[in-house]
């Protein structure tokens, strides 16, 4: 039973990180499209730049969260020994 709860907790942690990444990229792309529509430039500068920036931010945040989750798991295993 304990292993099942641990598995469910891991799924919840990692799926929340995935949703956070998706939401960040969506906001960056959406904001870029809206800025390009407002300014009406010939090339979608803000769509491209904000999308790339959003991907970089999402990757940074997810790697930071993975490291934090890994540190918590390592601390738990050290305390059990």
BADO-899300 format. One record per atom (N, C-alpha, C): residue number from 0; residue in three letters; atom name; x, y, z negated. Coordinates in pm, 1 decimal, decimal comma, padded with zeros to 6 digits. Atoms other than C-alpha are relative to their C-alpha. Layout:
N
+------+------+------+----------+----------+----------+
: resi : resn : name :       c1 :       c2 :       c3 :
+------+------+------+----------+----------+----------+
:  NUM :  ala :   CA :        X :        Y :        Z :
...
+------+------+------+----------+----------+----------+
This chain:
81
+------+------+------+----------+----------+----------+
: resi : resn : name :       c1 :       c2 :       c3 :
+------+------+------+----------+----------+----------+
:    0 :  unk :    N :  00082,2 : -00119,8 :  00000,0 :
:    0 :  unk :   CA :  00000,0 :  00000,0 :  00000,0 :
:    0 :  unk :    C :  00087,0 :  00126,7 :  00000,0 :
:    1 :  unk :    N : -00088,8 : -00115,0 :  00008,4 :
:    1 :  unk :   CA :  00285,2 :  00238,1 : -00084,3 :
:    1 :  unk :    C :  00065,9 :  00028,0 :  00134,4 :
:    2 :  unk :    N : -00062,6 : -00016,1 : -00131,9 :
:    2 :  unk :   CA :  00452,5 :  00176,0 :  00252,7 :
:    2 :  unk :    C : -00099,1 :  00060,6 :  00099,4 :
:    3 :  unk :    N :  00101,9 : -00054,0 : -00090,2 :
:    3 :  unk :   CA :  00123,5 :  00252,8 :  00432,6 :
:    3 :  unk :    C : -00017,6 :  00149,9 : -00023,4 :
:    4 :  unk :    N :  00013,2 : -00142,3 :  00031,3 :
:    4 :  unk :   CA :  00090,7 :  00588,8 :  00253,5 :
:    4 :  unk :    C :  00121,5 :  00078,5 :  00048,4 :
:    5 :  unk :    N : -00121,4 : -00065,8 : -00046,1 :
:    5 :  unk :   CA :  00452,6 :  00674,1 :  00335,5 :
:    5 :  unk :    C : -00002,9 :  00017,0 :  00151,3 :
:    6 :  unk :    N :  00010,5 : -00007,0 : -00145,5 :
:    6 :  unk :   CA :  00389,1 :  00596,6 :  00703,8 :
:    6 :  unk :    C : -00099,0 :  00107,6 :  00042,4 :
:    7 :  unk :    N :  00100,3 : -00102,4 : -00031,5 :
:    7 :  unk :   CA :  00077,5 :  00814,1 :  00709,8 :
:    7 :  unk :    C :  00055,4 :  00139,2 : -00027,2 :
:    8 :  unk :    N : -00061,0 : -00129,6 :  00030,0 :
:    8 :  unk :   CA :  00268,5 :  01099,3 :  00543,4 :
:    8 :  unk :    C :  00100,2 :  00040,6 :  00107,3 :
:    9 :  unk :    N : -00095,6 : -00031,2 : -00106,4 :
:    9 :  unk :   CA :  00543,6 :  01074,9 :  00806,2 :
:    9 :  unk :    C : -00071,6 :  00042,4 :  00127,1 :
:   10 :  unk :    N :  00076,8 : -00039,5 : -00117,8 :
:   10 :  unk :   CA :  00287,9 :  01087,7 :  01087,5 :
:   10 :  unk :    C : -00055,6 :  00141,0 : -00015,8 :
:   11 :  unk :    N :  00056,7 : -00132,5 :  00024,1 :
:   11 :  unk :   CA :  00126,7 :  01392,6 :  00929,7 :
:   11 :  unk :    C :  00107,3 :  00108,2 :  00010,4 :
:   12 :  unk :    N : -00108,3 : -00098,8 : -00005,7 :
:   12 :  unk :   CA :  00461,1 :  01572,8 :  00890,4 :
:   12 :  unk :    C :  00041,2 :  00027,4 :  00144,0 :
:   13 :  unk :    N : -00052,8 : -00017,0 : -00135,0 :
:   13 :  unk :   CA :  00578,5 :  01509,1 :  01243,5 :
:   13 :  unk :    C : -00105,8 :  00050,8 :  00097,9 :
:   14 :  unk :    N :  00103,3 : -00053,6 : -00088,9 :
:   14 :  unk :   CA :  00244,3 :  01576,0 :  01411,0 :
:   14 :  unk :    C : -00024,5 :  00148,1 : -00027,5 :
:   15 :  unk :    N :  00016,2 : -00142,9 :  00028,5 :
:   15 :  unk :   CA :  00218,5 :  01909,9 :  01230,5 :
:   15 :  unk :    C :  00113,3 :  00080,3 :  00062,9 :
:   16 :  unk :    N : -00111,9 : -00067,5 : -00066,6 :
:   16 :  unk :   CA :  00564,2 :  02001,5 :  01363,4 :
:   16 :  unk :    C : -00027,6 :  00010,9 :  00148,9 :
:   17 :  unk :    N :  00032,0 : -00002,7 : -00143,1 :
:   17 :  unk :   CA :  00447,3 :  01910,3 :  01715,6 :
:   17 :  unk :    C : -00107,1 :  00104,3 :  00030,9 :
:   18 :  unk :    N :  00103,8 : -00100,9 : -00022,0 :
:   18 :  unk :   CA :  00133,7 :  02123,5 :  01685,2 :
:   18 :  unk :    C :  00055,8 :  00141,3 : -00016,7 :
:   19 :  unk :    N : -00062,9 : -00130,5 :  00020,6 :
:   19 :  unk :   CA :  00342,5 :  02413,3 :  01554,2 :
:   19 :  unk :    C :  00081,7 :  00039,3 :  00123,1 :
:   20 :  unk :    N : -00077,9 : -00028,0 : -00121,3 :
:   20 :  unk :   CA :  00575,0 :  02385,4 :  01854,8 :
:   20 :  unk :    C : -00092,0 :  00038,7 :  00115,4 :
:   21 :  unk :    N :  00093,5 : -00028,4 : -00108,2 :
:   21 :  unk :   CA :  00284,1 :  02374,7 :  02098,2 :
:   21 :  unk :    C : -00066,4 :  00135,2 : -00014,9 :
:   22 :  unk :    N :  00065,0 : -00128,6 :  00024,1 :
:   22 :  unk :   CA :  00114,7 :  02671,9 :  01938,3 :
:   22 :  unk :    C :  00095,6 :  00116,2 :  00025,4 :
:   23 :  unk :    N : -00098,7 : -00105,3 : -00022,3 :
:   23 :  unk :   CA :  00434,8 :  02878,6 :  01947,0 :
:   23 :  unk :    C :  00023,2 :  00023,5 :  00148,9 :
:   24 :  unk :    N : -00021,5 : -00012,5 : -00144,4 :
:   24 :  unk :   CA :  00493,9 :  02806,2 :  02316,1 :
:   24 :  unk :    C : -00123,5 :  00059,1 :  00066,6 :
:   25 :  unk :    N :  00124,2 : -00055,0 : -00056,0 :
:   25 :  unk :   CA :  00127,7 :  02877,2 :  02395,6 :
:   25 :  unk :    C : -00009,6 :  00150,2 : -00025,2 :
:   26 :  unk :    N :  00008,3 : -00143,5 :  00030,1 :
:   26 :  unk :   CA :  00140,1 :  03213,8 :  02219,4 :
:   26 :  unk :    C :  00099,3 :  00080,9 :  00082,3 :
:   27 :  unk :    N : -00099,1 : -00070,0 : -00080,7 :
:   27 :  unk :   CA :  00459,1 :  03312,8 :  02399,9 :
:   27 :  unk :    C : -00043,5 :  00013,3 :  00145,1 :
:   28 :  unk :    N :  00044,1 : -00003,5 : -00139,0 :
:   28 :  unk :   CA :  00322,2 :  03221,2 :  02741,8 :
:   28 :  unk :    C : -00124,0 :  00087,9 :  00016,4 :
:   29 :  unk :    N :  00122,1 : -00080,0 : -00007,1 :
:   29 :  unk :   CA : -00017,4 :  03377,4 :  02672,4 :
:   29 :  unk :    C :  00030,6 :  00149,1 : -00012,6 :
:   30 :  unk :    N : -00038,9 : -00140,7 :  00015,8 :
:   30 :  unk :   CA :  00139,6 :  03701,0 :  02550,0 :
:   30 :  unk :    C :  00071,2 :  00053,1 :  00122,8 :
:   31 :  unk :    N : -00068,7 : -00040,8 : -00122,2 :
:   31 :  unk :   CA :  00363,6 :  03710,9 :  02856,3 :
:   31 :  unk :    C : -00095,1 :  00023,5 :  00115,4 :
:   32 :  unk :    N :  00099,5 : -00016,8 : -00106,9 :
:   32 :  unk :   CA :  00071,1 :  03664,2 :  03093,4 :
:   32 :  unk :    C : -00080,2 :  00127,8 : -00021,1 :
:   33 :  unk :    N :  00078,1 : -00120,9 :  00028,3 :
:   33 :  unk :   CA : -00127,9 :  03936,6 :  02920,9 :
:   33 :  unk :    C :  00081,9 :  00126,8 :  00024,8 :
:   34 :  unk :    N : -00085,1 : -00116,5 : -00025,8 :
:   34 :  unk :   CA :  00165,9 :  04180,2 :  02932,9 :
:   34 :  unk :    C :  00020,7 :  00021,2 :  00149,9 :
:   35 :  unk :    N : -00017,5 : -00013,2 : -00144,8 :
:   35 :  unk :   CA :  00224,8 :  04106,2 :  03302,1 :
:   35 :  unk :    C : -00127,6 :  00047,4 :  00068,2 :
:   36 :  unk :    N :  00126,6 : -00049,0 : -00055,4 :
:   36 :  unk :   CA : -00144,9 :  04156,4 :  03376,3 :
:   36 :  unk :    C : -00019,2 :  00148,4 : -00028,6 :
:   37 :  unk :    N :  00016,7 : -00139,5 :  00039,5 :
:   37 :  unk :   CA : -00140,1 :  04486,9 :  03191,2 :
:   37 :  unk :    C :  00093,0 :  00091,7 :  00078,9 :
:   38 :  unk :    N : -00098,3 : -00085,6 : -00066,5 :
:   38 :  unk :   CA :  00177,3 :  04623,0 :  03354,1 :
:   38 :  unk :    C : -00002,3 : -00012,0 :  00152,3 :
:   39 :  unk :    N :  00015,1 :  00024,0 : -00144,1 :
:   39 :  unk :   CA :  00110,9 :  04474,5 :  03702,6 :
:   39 :  unk :    C :  00130,5 :  00020,6 :  00077,3 :
:   40 :  unk :    N : -00125,7 : -00001,6 : -00072,7 :
:   40 :  unk :   CA :  00474,9 :  04435,4 :  03802,6 :
:   40 :  unk :    C : -00003,5 : -00108,9 :  00107,0 :
:   41 :  unk :    N : -00000,3 :  00097,2 : -00109,0 :
:   41 :  unk :   CA :  00561,2 :  04234,6 :  04112,5 :
:   41 :  unk :    C :  00039,1 : -00139,8 : -00043,3 :
:   42 :  unk :    N : -00047,7 :  00129,4 :  00047,9 :
:   42 :  unk :   CA :  00740,9 :  03954,6 :  03928,0 :
:   42 :  unk :    C : -00042,6 : -00018,7 : -00145,0 :
:   43 :  unk :    N :  00046,6 :  00021,7 :  00138,7 :
:   43 :  unk :   CA :  00607,4 :  03795,5 :  03605,0 :
:   43 :  unk :    C :  00115,2 : -00007,4 : -00099,8 :
:   44 :  unk :    N : -00118,6 : -00007,6 :  00086,4 :
:   44 :  unk :   CA :  00901,7 :  03909,6 :  03394,2 :
:   44 :  unk :    C : -00033,5 : -00044,2 : -00142,0 :
:   45 :  unk :    N :  00032,1 :  00028,8 :  00139,2 :
:   45 :  unk :   CA :  00728,9 :  03886,8 :  03057,5 :
:   45 :  unk :    C : -00048,3 : -00143,3 : -00018,1 :
:   46 :  unk :    N :  00043,2 :  00139,1 :  00009,8 :
:   46 :  unk :   CA :  00568,6 :  03549,4 :  03128,1 :
:   46 :  unk :    C :  00120,6 : -00092,9 : -00008,1 :
:   47 :  unk :    N : -00119,3 :  00085,0 : -00001,3 :
:   47 :  unk :   CA :  00904,0 :  03393,3 :  03208,6 :
:   47 :  unk :    C :  00082,7 :  00021,2 : -00126,2 :
:   48 :  unk :    N : -00088,8 : -00026,9 :  00113,6 :
:   48 :  unk :   CA :  01103,0 :  03566,5 :  02935,8 :
:   48 :  unk :    C : -00063,0 : -00039,0 : -00134,0 :
:   49 :  unk :    N :  00063,8 :  00036,3 :  00126,7 :
:   49 :  unk :   CA :  00848,9 :  03522,5 :  02655,5 :
:   49 :  unk :    C : -00021,8 : -00150,4 : -00011,3 :
:   50 :  unk :    N :  00012,6 :  00145,7 :  00005,2 :
:   50 :  unk :   CA :  00791,8 :  03158,8 :  02751,0 :
:   50 :  unk :    C :  00131,5 : -00064,5 : -00040,7 :
:   51 :  unk :    N : -00131,2 :  00054,6 :  00036,0 :
:   51 :  unk :   CA :  01163,9 :  03084,9 :  02732,6 :
:   51 :  unk :    C :  00034,1 :  00032,8 : -00144,8 :
:   52 :  unk :    N : -00025,0 : -00039,1 :  00138,5 :
:   52 :  unk :   CA :  01195,2 :  03278,4 :  02407,2 :
:   52 :  unk :    C : -00084,7 : -00083,5 : -00095,8 :
:   53 :  unk :    N :  00087,9 :  00080,3 :  00085,7 :
:   53 :  unk :   CA :  00897,9 :  03088,7 :  02261,6 :
:   53 :  unk :    C :  00050,1 : -00143,8 : -00011,0 :
:   54 :  unk :    N : -00054,9 :  00135,8 :  00005,2 :
:   54 :  unk :   CA :  01055,9 :  02753,6 :  02353,7 :
:   54 :  unk :    C :  00122,3 : -00003,3 : -00091,1 :
:   55 :  unk :    N : -00119,3 : -00005,9 :  00085,7 :
:   55 :  unk :   CA :  01381,9 :  02856,8 :  02185,7 :
:   55 :  unk :    C : -00040,9 :  00012,2 : -00146,6 :
:   56 :  unk :    N :  00047,1 : -00016,5 :  00138,0 :
:   56 :  unk :   CA :  01197,2 :  02970,2 :  01872,8 :
:   56 :  unk :    C : -00063,7 : -00128,5 : -00051,1 :
:   57 :  unk :    N :  00064,7 :  00125,0 :  00040,6 :
:   57 :  unk :   CA :  00988,4 :  02651,1 :  01864,7 :
:   57 :  unk :    C :  00102,6 : -00108,8 : -00027,2 :
:   58 :  unk :    N : -00105,0 :  00100,0 :  00022,3 :
:   58 :  unk :   CA :  01298,9 :  02433,4 :  01898,5 :
:   58 :  unk :    C :  00076,6 :  00029,9 : -00129,2 :
:   59 :  unk :    N : -00070,8 : -00038,3 :  00122,6 :
:   59 :  unk :   CA :  01478,1 :  02626,3 :  01623,1 :
:   59 :  unk :    C : -00082,3 : -00037,4 : -00123,6 :
:   60 :  unk :    N :  00085,4 :  00029,7 :  00115,4 :
:   60 :  unk :   CA :  01181,8 :  02594,7 :  01386,7 :
:   60 :  unk :    C : -00017,5 : -00149,5 : -00021,2 :
:   61 :  unk :    N :  00019,8 :  00143,4 :  00016,1 :
:   61 :  unk :   CA :  01130,8 :  02226,1 :  01457,5 :
:   61 :  unk :    C :  00127,1 : -00068,2 : -00048,9 :
:   62 :  unk :    N : -00125,9 :  00057,9 :  00048,5 :
:   62 :  unk :   CA :  01499,3 :  02140,7 :  01408,8 :
:   62 :  unk :    C :  00019,4 :  00034,0 : -00147,7 :
:   63 :  unk :    N : -00009,1 : -00040,2 :  00140,6 :
:   63 :  unk :   CA :  01495,2 :  02337,0 :  01083,4 :
:   63 :  unk :    C : -00093,9 : -00085,1 : -00086,9 :
:   64 :  unk :    N :  00094,2 :  00083,0 :  00074,6 :
:   64 :  unk :   CA :  01186,3 :  02142,4 :  00971,2 :
:   64 :  unk :    C :  00046,2 : -00145,2 : -00007,1 :
:   65 :  unk :    N : -00051,7 :  00136,6 :  00002,0 :
:   65 :  unk :   CA :  01341,0 :  01807,7 :  01071,3 :
:   65 :  unk :    C :  00112,6 : -00013,8 : -00101,1 :
:   66 :  unk :    N : -00109,8 :  00003,9 :  00096,8 :
:   66 :  unk :   CA :  01649,5 :  01887,8 :  00866,4 :
:   66 :  unk :    C : -00055,6 :  00004,3 : -00142,3 :
:   67 :  unk :    N :  00060,5 : -00010,1 :  00132,6 :
:   67 :  unk :   CA :  01432,4 :  01985,9 :  00570,0 :
:   67 :  unk :    C : -00066,5 : -00131,7 : -00040,2 :
:   68 :  unk :    N :  00064,6 :  00127,9 :  00028,3 :
:   68 :  unk :   CA :  01230,2 :  01661,8 :  00594,4 :
:   68 :  unk :    C :  00105,2 : -00106,5 : -00026,9 :
:   69 :  unk :    N : -00107,0 :  00097,0 :  00020,7 :
:   69 :  unk :   CA :  01549,9 :  01458,4 :  00624,3 :
:   69 :  unk :    C :  00068,1 :  00017,7 : -00133,8 :
:   70 :  unk :    N : -00062,4 : -00026,1 :  00130,5 :
:   70 :  unk :   CA :  01700,9 :  01626,1 :  00318,4 :
:   70 :  unk :    C : -00089,2 : -00048,9 : -00113,9 :
:   71 :  unk :    N :  00092,1 :  00047,6 :  00103,3 :
:   71 :  unk :   CA :  01388,9 :  01549,6 :  00114,4 :
:   71 :  unk :    C :  00002,4 : -00151,8 : -00008,6 :
:   72 :  unk :    N : -00004,9 :  00146,4 :  00000,4 :
:   72 :  unk :   CA :  01398,7 :  01183,5 :  00221,7 :
:   72 :  unk :    C :  00129,7 : -00050,1 : -00060,5 :
:   73 :  unk :    N : -00128,9 :  00040,9 :  00057,1 :
:   73 :  unk :   CA :  01769,9 :  01158,0 :  00134,7 :
:   73 :  unk :    C :  00002,7 :  00020,5 : -00150,4 :
:   74 :  unk :    N :  00002,4 : -00025,2 :  00143,8 :
:   74 :  unk :   CA :  01711,7 :  01311,5 : -00207,0 :
:   74 :  unk :    C : -00085,0 : -00103,6 : -00072,8 :
:   75 :  unk :    N :  00084,3 :  00100,5 :  00061,3 :
:   75 :  unk :   CA :  01430,9 :  01064,1 : -00278,3 :
:   75 :  unk :    C :  00071,3 : -00134,5 : -00010,2 :
:   76 :  unk :    N : -00069,1 :  00128,0 :  00002,2 :
:   76 :  unk :   CA :  01642,1 :  00763,4 : -00185,4 :
:   76 :  unk :    C :  00116,5 :  00001,0 : -00099,2 :
:   77 :  unk :    N : -00109,7 : -00009,5 :  00096,3 :
:   77 :  unk :   CA :  01934,0 :  00888,6 : -00397,6 :
:   77 :  unk :    C : -00052,4 : -00011,3 : -00143,4 :
:   78 :  unk :    N :  00056,7 :  00005,7 :  00134,7 :
:   78 :  unk :   CA :  01706,3 :  00928,6 : -00701,1 :
:   78 :  unk :    C : -00045,2 : -00141,9 : -00035,8 :
:   79 :  unk :    N :  00046,0 :  00136,7 :  00025,2 :
:   79 :  unk :   CA :  01571,5 :  00572,3 : -00662,1 :
:   79 :  unk :    C :  00116,1 : -00091,9 : -00035,2 :
:   80 :  unk :    N : -00115,3 :  00087,2 :  00026,6 :
:   80 :  unk :   CA :  01920,4 :  00421,6 : -00674,6 :
:   80 :  unk :    C :  00055,1 :  00022,1 : -00133,6 :
+------+------+------+----------+----------+----------+
